[in-house]
Amino acid sequence: MTRKPSTLTSHLGRDPAHHYGAVSTPVYRVSTILMPDLKTLEEGTAPYVYGRRGTPTSESFANAINELEHGALTVVTPSGLAAITTAILAVCRAGDHLLVSDSAYFPTRNFCDRVLARYGVETTYFDPCSGAEIETHFRSNTRAVFCEAPGSLTFEMQDIPAIAEVAHRRGASVLMDNTWATPLYFQPLEHGVDLSIQSVTKYIGGHSDLMMGYVCATASHAERLKHTHGDLGQFASADDIFLALRGLRTLARRLPVHEQTGLELARWFAARPEVARVLHPGLESDPGHRIWKRDFRGACGLFAVELKGVSHAGLAAFMDGLELFGMGWSWGGFESLVTPAHIVRTARPWPASATVVRVHAGLEDAQDLIADLTQGFERMARAG
Ligand SMILES: Cc1ncc(COP(=O)(O)O)c(C=O)c1O
């Protein structure tokens, strides 16, 4: 029987019979785990051996994600960025060449340019609207392709199945930061990705009160992910894993609200005279819409708006007086946010003069949000 996402997120990973009937797997705060005898200690056959190598709480979360993503192994990390770096290190070694989408989350670029480069891995950035044409960037030593669709800040779509076909034919792995869609709206491993990456900090956490990430691997990539994760000493706090599991339980009910409010705001922005264009693959007019519609089951509440020739004072007047939108660097929580987008591109130039504002639609009422934004545009007009 194929069950629907809300049924899955309500039930996956739970095992009350092993926790005195507790509905949610409790927080196991543990470092040392005592072994029953020397034989078990020497053979390492206990179900849990050390706090950093897995606990019933982390296992509960990992089991749920493996089922949602149809993966063979899920590991948890202390942040989404740690999940990105762990996944890259699991596949690359000195002398390799890595292809990264030009619109990848900026700290991903920093890791490639500042850390990987020191260890002899060279990175080339590719057009974030790429599909099979990515093959022109392949070299004999290209080890992996790192995708993020839609991309950070500018929301371009890549054709993931086409990229995966090229990469696998050329003997390379495909990694994807799937934080925008979450495993409910896009299933990377079903579309040819080998390592699916998620910042749990965002929608799975959902309440802006935890930092965590995960990487979920296909069977062919499970061993190298397991060893790299262990060798780097990666894990996540017991409390954060517990909160992530709690967030997961309501994800399938929260995401459609973020999606609907996000689309309502996006369409409202698109009709405003102050707006040059809206960057949201869920809009029919967006260049990435066809691929989004073909491969994704939905959109989250994050998109961007390019404003027409606004001064810095005008932008400040718009943003500073907003009552319902906070200004902050994350997203995926229940609250709405706006942040100016600082866009750095090397493969596909982005006009330096464009003023782009990233918008996160939270769980507030859409009309209340629109009223707040309307007042913002009125302040902007007064500021000139
Ligand atoms: C697309 C994307 N991936 C990864 C991350 C990193 O996640 P974390 O903040 O949990 O390290 C972020 C954070 O903003 C993000 O926007």
The ligand as a Gaussian input file, in Angstrom:
#p B3LYP/6-31G(d) Opt

LIG

0 1
 C       19.999000      26.011000       0.717000
 C       20.702000      25.904000       2.030000
 N       21.458000      24.826000       2.266000
 C       22.140000      24.691000       3.420000
 C       22.074000      25.646000       4.398000
 C       22.905000      25.488000       5.636000
 O       22.133000      25.027000       6.686000
 P       22.568000      25.304000       8.208000
 O       22.251000      26.739000       8.473000
 O       21.734000      24.326000       8.947000
 O       24.022000      25.016000       8.302000
 C       21.287000      26.787000       4.212000
 C       21.185000      27.812000       5.266000
 O       20.683000      28.898000       5.070000
 C       20.600000      26.923000       2.986000
 O       19.862000      28.025000       2.723000

